[in-house]
């Protein structure tokens, strides 16, 4: 029997969690807690789907940020028969298995891409999932000849070929083989040789532009997306040169900044003099050229939640409806779905500058920095007497240790008057990196900001995250 993460890291009962939390006000739940705004997640997911539809390209969302079937369902939507996802752990795929079986029962095709170049120890569990979900259901990444041995083992365990994407390094230098090198040429030839024997199926080429997190503009993010597309186009051309037929490959590109940069076309593509008009026109030309011979799919992960890092990239517009108080040409804190709720443990008004202590540190908030400010999270104005559409309280997490967060003045806050804090008060913090901040929690307390008045702070559901690898 194959190892399953839930055997050794069992998940909490969703029914019991709902009994414990649904209907409660956020003020009345223990902290630290991960609070997720369902209305914001829905807006962000819908905007991404609309952008891909407008460009007529496929979409393969990553589940590594949220690790839940509920958000995965919002990511794929219900407008297509294709349910294509990326996972960073096998546990994520196992956690989604029931949802994916339901999709298959509804006659939707299902494919999960394991998003790390295939380690041998993961092969048995992926094969077990493949047998449950069907022969088209599992794809893997390879960037080294040695990984083909695991692909052959997958075929031996399942009885059908292992679907393979070649991971291409287009500038991030985390994983992937560089196009044009001897290693790349040899890998492609070896994969095609395995394909001729029925061991593997070369599906396409995959790139992740993680270095786009360092950008600070939508045009810059879109330009990196074009670099990715053209890099994979060259890789696919090499494979076609060696393949017995003119194979149509899938070119899978993206990271949240580059992927969400295409959302700008929803607002500006019809405006000839728009600042983004030139970049959008160039991207469309590249896409149309590539689509003549290959299939394009976009992938992204943190976009349903967003975070302070994503706001700093300024890569995509807000998904909020137009509002005279809000500039929807770029993201704001109103677009961030995840907050970490913490309790004020002490206040220090007599220090050189006022400070406060929250009982939440790096294990509750994460420890990733953000290029736009010197801190570890921004405190919202939730529960405070402020009138600021950006919803900042004037506080940030200025220093952090394992279980302690020190609140200091928000360096980006326009007002010089800090909201008053008191011991026992609950605060909500926008994290720098939602993927890492969420890792400390077994579930999300789900609220819905589209509800009126106090109801927006009442828990409407609990969504369980998977655990382990």
C-alpha positions in Angstrom: 0.0 0.0 0.0 1.4 3.4 -1.0 2.3 5.9 1.7 -0.4 8.7 2.2 0.4 11.9 4.1 -2.9 11.7 5.9 -2.0 8.4 7.5 0.8 9.9 9.5 -0.3 13.5 9.5 -4.1 13.2 9.8 -6.3 16.2 9.0 -8.7 17.7 11.5 -12.4 16.9 11.0 -14.0 19.7 8.9 -17.4 18.9 10.5 -16.0 19.4 14.0 -14.3 22.6 13.0 -17.5 23.9 11.5 -19.4 23.1 14.7 -16.8 24.9 16.7 -16.4 28.1 14.6 -19.2 28.8 12.1 -21.4 31.6 13.3 -18.8 33.0 15.7 -17.5 36.5 15.5 -13.8 36.9 14.8 -13.3 38.6 18.2 -14.4 35.4 19.9 -11.9 32.9 18.4 -8.4 31.9 19.6 -5.4 33.4 18.0 -3.2 33.3 16.1 -5.6 32.4 13.3 -5.6 32.4 9.5 -8.6 34.4 8.3 -9.6 34.1 4.7 -12.0 36.5 2.9 -14.1 34.4 0.5 -15.3 37.4 -1.5 -11.8 38.5 -2.3 -10.7 35.0 -3.3 -13.6 34.8 -5.6 -12.9 38.1 -7.3 -9.2 37.4 -7.7 -9.9 33.9 -9.2 -12.5 35.2 -11.6 -10.3 38.0 -12.9 -7.5 35.5 -13.7 -9.9 33.2 -15.6 -11.4 36.1 -17.6 -7.9 37.3 -18.6 -6.9 33.8 -19.9 -10.2 33.5 -21.7 -9.7 36.9 -23.3 -6.2 35.8 -24.6 -7.6 32.4 -25.5 -4.9 30.5 -23.6 -5.2 27.7 -21.1 -4.8 28.1 -17.4 -3.2 25.7 -14.8 -3.5 27.1 -11.3 -1.1 26.2 -8.5 -2.5 25.0 -5.2 0.6 25.4 -3.1 -0.6 28.6 -1.5 -3.9 27.5 -0.2 -3.8 23.7 -0.2 -7.6 23.3 -0.2 -10.2 21.8 -2.5 -12.5 24.8 -1.9 -10.0 27.3 -3.4 -9.0 24.9 -6.1 -12.6 24.7 -7.2 -12.7 28.5 -7.5 -9.4 28.5 -9.4 -10.6 26.2 -12.1 -14.1 27.6 -12.3 -16.9 25.7 -14.1 -16.6 27.0 -17.6 -14.3 24.4 -19.0 -14.0 20.6 -19.1 -10.3 20.8 -18.3 -9.2 20.6 -14.7 -5.5 21.2 -14.7 -3.6 21.9 -11.5 0.0 22.1 -10.2 1.0 20.8 -6.8 4.2 21.3 -4.9 3.7 18.3 -2.6 2.2 14.9 -3.2 0.1 15.5 -0.1 -1.7 18.4 -1.9 -2.7 16.0 -4.7 -3.9 13.4 -2.2 -5.9 16.0 -0.4 -7.6 17.1 -3.6 -8.3 13.5 -4.7 -12.0 13.4 -3.8 -12.6 16.8 -5.5 -10.9 15.5 -8.6 -12.8 12.2 -8.7 -16.0 14.4 -8.5 -14.7 16.3 -11.5 -14.2 13.1 -13.4 -17.7 12.0 -12.6 -18.9 15.2 -14.2 -17.0 14.2 -17.3 -14.2 16.8 -16.8 -10.7 15.8 -17.7 -8.2 15.9 -14.9 -4.4 16.4 -14.8 -2.2 17.1 -11.9 1.4 18.4 -12.5 3.8 17.6 -9.7 5.8 20.8 -9.7 9.3 19.7 -8.6 11.7 17.8 -10.9 10.7 14.2 -10.0 12.5 12.7 -6.9 12.5 8.9 -6.9 10.8 8.7 -3.5 7.6 10.4 -4.8 7.1 8.0 -7.7 5.1 5.3 -5.9 2.6 7.8 -4.4 2.1 9.6 -7.7 1.6 6.2 -9.5 -1.0 5.3 -6.8 -2.9 8.5 -7.6 -2.6 7.9 -11.3 -4.3 4.6 -11.0 -7.1 6.2 -8.9 -7.6 9.2 -11.2 -6.9 7.7 -14.6 -4.1 7.4 -17.2 -4.3 11.1 -18.2 -4.2 12.4 -14.6 -0.5 12.8 -13.6 2.3 14.8 -15.2 5.8 15.4 -13.9 8.7 17.7 -14.5 12.2 16.6 -15.5 15.4 18.6 -16.0 17.9 15.7 -15.6 18.4 12.4 -17.4 18.5 10.5 -14.1 14.8 11.4 -13.5 13.8 9.3 -16.5 14.5 6.2 -14.4 11.7 7.3 -12.0 9.5 7.9 -15.1 10.1 4.3 -16.2 9.2 3.1 -12.7 5.9 5.0 -12.9 5.1 3.2 -16.1 5.9 -0.2 -14.5 3.6 0.6 -11.5 0.6 2.0 -13.5 0.8 0.3 -16.9 0.7 3.6 -18.8 3.3 6.1 -19.8 4.4 8.9 -17.5 3.5 12.4 -18.9 6.5 14.7 -18.9 7.2 18.4 -19.0 10.8 19.5 -19.5 11.6 22.2 -16.9 13.4 25.1 -18.6 15.4 27.8 -16.8 14.5 31.1 -18.4 16.4 33.2 -15.9 15.3 32.4 -12.4 18.1 29.8 -11.8 16.2 27.7 -9.2 15.5 24.7 -11.3 15.4 23.7 -14.9 17.8 23.0 -17.8 19.1 25.9 -20.0 17.9 25.8 -23.6 20.7 25.3 -26.2 23.1 23.5 -23.8 24.4 20.0 -24.4 22.5 18.9 -21.3 19.3 20.2 -22.8 19.8 18.6 -26.2 20.7 15.2 -24.7 17.7 15.3 -22.4 15.3 16.0 -25.2 16.8 13.2 -27.3 16.6 10.7 -24.4 13.0 11.7 -23.6 12.0 11.1 -27.3 13.8 7.8 -27.2 11.8 6.8 -24.1 8.7 8.0 -25.8 9.3 5.7 -28.8 9.4 2.8 -26.3 6.1 3.8 -24.8 7.7 4.7 -21.4 6.9 8.4 -21.3 4.9 11.0 -23.2 6.5 14.4 -23.8 3.7 16.8 -23.2 5.6 20.1 -23.3 7.9 22.6 -21.7 7.5 24.5 -18.4 9.1 27.7 -17.0 8.6 29.6 -13.7 9.6 33.3 -13.7 10.2 33.5 -10.0 12.5 36.4 -10.5 9.5 38.5 -11.5 8.9 39.0 -7.8 11.7 41.5 -8.0 9.9 43.7 -10.6 7.9 46.8 -9.9 5.7 47.4 -12.9 3.1 45.7 -15.1 5.1 46.4 -18.3 8.2 44.8 -16.8 6.2 41.7 -15.7 4.6 41.3 -19.1 8.0 41.6 -20.8 9.3 38.7 -18.6 6.2 36.7 -19.7 7.2 37.2 -23.3 10.8 36.1 -22.5 9.4 32.9 -21.0 7.1 32.2 -24.0 9.9 32.8 -26.5 12.3 30.7 -24.5 9.9 27.7 -24.5 9.1 28.3 -28.1 12.8 27.7 -29.0 12.9 24.6 -26.7 9.8 23.1 -28.4 11.3 23.8 -31.9 14.3 21.7 -30.9 12.0 18.8 -29.9 10.1 19.0 -33.1 13.3 18.8 -35.1 14.1 15.5 -33.4 10.5 14.1 -33.2 9.2 11.8 -36.0 6.2 14.1 -36.5 5.4 17.8 -36.0 4.2 17.4 -32.4 2.1 20.2 -30.9 3.5 20.8 -27.4 2.1 22.6 -24.4 4.2 25.6 -23.3 3.4 26.4 -19.7 4.6 29.7 -18.4 4.1 32.0 -15.4 4.5 33.1 -11.9 1.9 35.3 -10.2 3.4 38.7 -11.3 3.9 37.6 -14.9 0.6 35.7 -15.1 -1.5 38.4 -13.6 0.1 41.0 -15.8 -2.3 39.8 -18.5 -5.2 41.0 -16.4 -4.3 44.6 -17.4 -5.7 43.8 -20.9 -9.2 43.5 -19.4 -9.2 47.2 -18.7 -6.8 48.7 -21.2 -6.7 46.5 -24.4 -9.4 48.6 -26.0 -7.6 51.9 -25.2 -5.1 52.6 -28.0 -3.3 55.3 -26.0 -3.1 53.3 -22.8 0.4 53.0 -21.2 0.0 49.2 -21.4 -1.2 49.3 -25.0 2.2 48.6 -26.6 3.1 45.7 -24.3 -0.3 44.1 -24.7 -0.1 44.3 -28.5 3.4 42.7 -28.4 2.2 39.9 -26.1 -0.8 39.2 -28.4 1.5 39.0 -31.4 3.8 36.5 -29.7 0.9 34.4 -28.5 -0.8 34.3 -31.9 2.5 33.2 -33.5 3.1 30.4 -31.0 -0.5 29.2 -31.0 -0.1 28.3 -34.7 2.2 25.4 -33.7 1.8 24.9 -30.0 -0.6 25.2 -27.1 -0.1 27.9 -24.4 -1.1 27.6 -20.8 -0.5 30.2 -18.0 0.2 29.1 -14.4 0.2 31.0 -11.1 -0.2 30.3 -7.4 -0.5 33.0 -4.9 -2.9 35.2 -7.0 -6.2 34.1 -5.2 -4.8 35.4 -1.9 -2.2 38.0 -2.9 0.1 39.5 -0.2 2.4 42.5 0.5 5.0 41.1 -1.9 2.5 41.0 -4.8 1.4 44.5 -4.1 5.0 45.6 -4.3 5.4 44.1 -7.9 2.5 46.4 -9.1 2.1 43.8 -11.9 -1.7 43.5 -12.0 -4.8 45.7 -11.6 -7.3 45.4 -8.7 -10.2 43.0 -9.1 -12.4 45.4 -7.2 -15.3 47.1 -9.0 -14.6 50.7 -10.1 -14.8 53.1 -7.1 -14.0 56.8 -7.0 -12.1 56.3 -3.7 -10.0 53.5 -5.1 -7.6 53.4 -8.0 -8.3 50.1 -9.7 -5.3 50.4 -12.0 -3.1 48.7 -9.4 -3.5 46.4 -6.4 -4.2 47.6 -2.8 -4.5 45.9 0.6 -8.3 45.6 -0.3 -7.2 42.9 -2.8 -5.5 40.7 -0.2 -7.7 37.8 1.0 -5.5 36.4 3.8 -4.9 38.0 7.1 -3.3 36.6 10.2 -5.3 37.5 13.3 -3.3 38.0 16.5 -3.8 39.3 20.0 -2.1 42.3 21.5 -0.1 41.0 24.5 1.4 44.3 25.7 1.8 48.0 24.8 4.8 50.2 25.3 3.8 53.9 24.9 6.8 55.3 26.7 9.5 53.9 24.4 11.3 56.3 22.1 8.5 55.6 19.6 5.3 53.8 20.7 5.4 50.0 20.2 3.2 47.1 21.1 3.6 43.3 21.4 1.5 40.7 19.6 1.5 37.0 20.5 2.4 36.0 17.0 5.9 35.8 15.5 7.7 34.2 12.6 5.9 30.8 13.0 2.6 32.6 12.7 3.4 35.2 10.1 6.3 33.8 8.1 9.7 35.4 7.9 9.9 36.6 4.3 10.8 40.2 3.7 9.1 42.6 1.3 11.0 45.0 -0.9 8.5 47.9 -0.5 9.0 48.4 3.3 11.1 47.3 6.2 8.8 45.0 8.1 7.1 41.6 8.4 3.5 42.5 8.0 1.0 45.4 7.9 -1.7 45.8 10.5 -5.1 46.6 9.1 -7.5 49.1 10.6 -10.0 46.3 11.4 -11.7 47.1 14.7 -10.1 50.5 14.9 -11.7 54.0 14.5 -10.1 55.0 11.2 -11.5 56.1 7.9 -8.9 55.1 5.3 -9.8 53.2 2.2 -6.3 51.6 2.2 -7.4 50.2 5.6 -4.0 50.6 7.3 -4.0 51.3 11.0 -0.6 53.0 11.1 1.1 49.9 12.6 3.4 47.3 11.0 5.2 44.3 12.4 8.6 46.0 12.7 10.5 43.3 14.5 9.9 39.6 14.8 11.0 36.5 16.6 9.6 33.0 16.9 6.4 33.8 18.9 6.7 37.5 19.3 5.9 40.4 16.9 6.8 43.9 17.8 4.4 46.5 16.3 6.0 49.8 15.2 4.9 52.7 13.2 3.9 51.8 9.6 6.6 53.5 7.5 4.2 53.8 4.5 1.3 55.1 6.4 0.4 58.7 5.4 -1.1 59.7 8.8 1.2 60.5 11.7 -1.5 59.5 14.2 -1.3 55.9 15.3 -4.5 54.0 16.2 -4.6 53.2 19.9 -4.0 49.6 20.9 -4.8 47.9 24.2 -3.9 44.6 25.8 -6.3 41.8 24.7 -7.2 43.5 21.5 -7.4 41.4 18.3 -5.6 42.8 15.2 -5.4 41.4 11.6 -2.1 41.5 9.7 -1.5 41.3 6.0 1.5 39.0 5.6 4.4 39.6 3.3 4.2 36.1 1.7 0.8 34.3 1.9 2.3 30.9 1.0 4.6 30.8 4.0 2.3 32.6 6.4 -0.4 30.0 5.8 1.9 27.1 6.5 1.5 27.4 10.2 -2.2 26.7 10.2 -4.3 23.6 9.8 -7.4 25.5 8.5 -8.7 28.9 7.4 -11.5 30.7 9.2 -13.6 31.9 6.3 -15.4 35.2 6.3 -17.3 37.1 3.6 -16.8 40.8 3.2 -19.6 41.0 0.7 -22.1 40.5 3.6 -23.5 43.6 5.4 -22.4 45.1 8.7 -21.2 42.9 11.5 -22.0 39.8 9.4 -18.8 40.3 7.4 -16.8 39.5 10.6 -18.8 36.3 11.3 -17.2 33.0 10.3 -19.2 31.4 7.4 -17.1 28.3 6.9 -13.8 26.5 7.8 -11.5 25.2 5.0 -9.0 22.5 6.0 -5.5 22.7 4.6 -3.5 19.6 3.8 -0.4 18.9 5.9 3.0 17.3 5.1 4.7 16.5 1.9 
